[in-house]
Amino acid sequence: MIRRITVPDRPRIDFEVSLAGQTFGLLITWNDRAGHWVMDIKDSEGDVILAGIRMVINYPLLRGYVYESLPQGELFVVGNDPEGRQEPRRDAWREDGQNLRLIFVEDENATV
């Protein structure tokens, strides 16, 4: 199953989302100095599972991380940047900006 996750246009977004039948917290922040977005994933209690994931367009964000507590699937920032950038810009989530989307693709072979 593929799920689109709505990301508001703010420099710091902290929200809960259901992924693969479990509740996770996502903290997505804009790093003004470095000029990129980073994401932290938290469990339902608010404890950080994974921090500082650099968000890159059309790349599996959880690739290489193997933790039982992570959602069973993969997160992607998808879209086509008109400038061909791999890094989402500050306006990434706005329709009149880069118009990117965060999606979760559930691992259908995973057991919960």
Secondary structure, 3 states (H helix, E strand, C coil): CEEEECCCCCCEEEEEEEECCEEEEEEEEEECCCCEEEEEEECCCCCEEEEEEECCECCCCCCCCCCCCCCCEEEEEECCCCCCCCCCCCCCCCCCCCCCEEEEEECCCCCC
